[in-house]
Each structure stands twice: as C-alpha cells, then as structure tokens.
Amino acid sequence: MKFIDEYRDPVAAGHCLDAIRRLVTRPWTLMEVCGGQTHAIVRFGIDEMLPSGVTLLHGPGCPVCVTPLEKIDRAIALASRPDVIFCSFGDMLRVPGTDRDLLSVKASGGDVRIVYSPLDALKVATANPDKQVVFFAVGFETTAPGNAMAVFQARRAGIPNFTVLVSHVLVPPALEAILGSPKCRVQAFLAAGHVCAVMGYAEYLPIAAKYKVPIVVTGFEPLDILQGIYLCLKQLEEGRAEVENQYTRVVSKQGNRPAQALVADVFTVVPRAWRGIGEIPRSGLGLSDAYADFDAEQRFDLSAVGPRPEPAECIAGLILQGLRMPHECTAFGGRCTPEHPLGATMVSSEGACAAYFRHRRVAGGQAATL
Ligand code: SF4
C-alpha cells in the first residue's frame, strides 16, 4: 500500500535502529506527545527495541483523556435532556463521568448520536428544528478547524438550534507545563505531526530555546517515529536544542494559514482544566464573543454540574505527564479494563493505558491474559 508499507519496512527500521544504537552513549528520556504515536510505539514494540537507557514517556496528547471530568458530566447532563440531541465522536461515549457515561445515557433513552464530522451535527440540527442539537467539540488543534467551520456555517446559515460544548486544548502550553514541573524527566519531545500540519511549528521555537529541549515534529508510522527518535537523540548527544521537522511530507513551518484564520475567528484562547492534571493557563480554546450564541454552556443552565474529584486510584494524570507508566497503576488490567474503565486513558483509542492493555498485556508487571 503506497504511503503505508513504505513506512513500516522492517529492513529500513533495522537500519534506523542500528543508527540509533551507534549514536547513543548515555541514558536519555524522550516523550512522544501524541496518543496516536503512543499506540504505534507500543503496538510495534518500538520502545522495547531501543538501546537500554533510552526511555520513552507517554505524553498528554490524547484529547479524550484530557477532557475534564466536569465537561464529561456536563455532556451527560445535556444528553439526558429530552429536548436535546447530543452529537459526539464515538470515542467520547465510553469515557467515564462521575456516575455514568454517554453510552449509558443513550441506553436509557437519551438521544445520543455518533457523528463523524461536526458538519454532520449541523445536518442533524437542520433536520430537527424542534430539538436543540449540541455537538461535543473536543480535541487539540487538529480538530479545531473542523469544529470552527461548523460554528461558522451555523451562524452563516442562521441555524438557531445548534450549539457546541467546547473542550479544546492546545499542545504548546501543555509542553511548557510539563517542562516547568520540578519533577520533569523529559529531555526531548516528539511533537505531534498532525497538530503541526495545522499550526506549523514556529510556536515551538521559543519553547525549545527557553527550556533547552530538542523538539522534533514527528509522524505516526514506525519509520517516522524511529527517525524522530534518532533526530532527538542526535541533538541530545551533540548538545543542541532545536526544532526539527521529521514529518516534512505533511508539515510546513507556517502550517495551514486558512485553517488558523478560521480558528482565530471562531475561538479565543482560554484557561483550560486538563483531566487529572489541573488547569493550565492559556491552554484551551473557547468560543469568541462573536460566536457566544453557539456556546451550549451559555444556552443551557449547567451550574449544578461543577468540578468533581477523580477516582482515587486512577493515576492517569501522572501518566499523561510522564511521571508514571500505565502498568504501574494498581487498577490496571484488574479493576480497570477497556470494558470497565476507571479512567479515560483506558477507554480512548489514543489512551496510554488502552495501548498497554491491548498490545503489551501486562498487569502489575505480570503477563496478563485477556
Ligand atoms: S489503568 Fe485505569 S485506573 Fe489506572 S491510570 Fe489507567 S485509566 Fe486510570
């Protein structure tokens, strides 16, 4: 298959691993930002092929995982209303709220619909003028342009029964939060290629310079990731801290300017709580004043749904910051499984706990049976 098999070629991967082994002279700790990269790393066993001493930590780049519990509870409250059709990408339906998830709302009669695009939610609104249609707008910079387009079109077409429940997050402030922590172990980042396809990578330049940390924009196939790791390690071994672009077939320095302009029109930068991590300043997007009419949190009274504590034994917040690994959670593979998740990192297709459960099958350090 063109553009897939080429990036999974085992011979080329072997050459890349040999180059990494020749390069490394001491231990280094890297973090891949994106949950999609985490799944590729665990699925293909990339971390286990690296020289001992080279450690990959799994970062916060799983949008489902970092959507705060309060926002999930608000989604559930909205979806439970008889006058609402609640539209969402499918991976949000199993994310546990405080007491239940969206799938259980659907099972008990709530009108919860899986859509594959926010524009599909707009069509639902047009077809159901007697209902309020709410779309759950989550994700990083990658999904923001599509969600912005839906709101833009709703205003232009004058669709009055459409709103969005927004929980967008931004990558650069999260990297700064990780790097600013006294517990930070990360010495280099594999940045998420798809985020940079939209945003470019210029905004990473001051972060690399300030924290003296290499940042390599990296794709998602095994050879992309191995090459990204090689470029990070080469910088570290040579004492450099620069932004490099491994994903040149997709990413440019300036990114997608029309998409950025649309996002800047519809959204504004806001503080955002990250599930298990806490609030990070200027790390989210909310609707700008010009589009406030489309904000579900303004149209509906959700004041009864406030911040809630996470399940005590779930350490997903520490995992998302690279401070713990999934199999170090005492609930992993026992009380917490994809069928019965305690935390979002076990249910999301980009969650680190789900990756370990699916591909590595360890529980408490022991081989687990499924
Ligand atoms: S295994 Fe489950 S309980 Fe443990 S950190 Fe992951 S999601 Fe949370």
Residues whose N, C-alpha, C, O or C-beta is under 5 A from the ligand:
A	BS01	SF4	E313 C314 I315 A316 P326 C329 A331 F332 C336 L342 G343 A344 T345 M346 C353
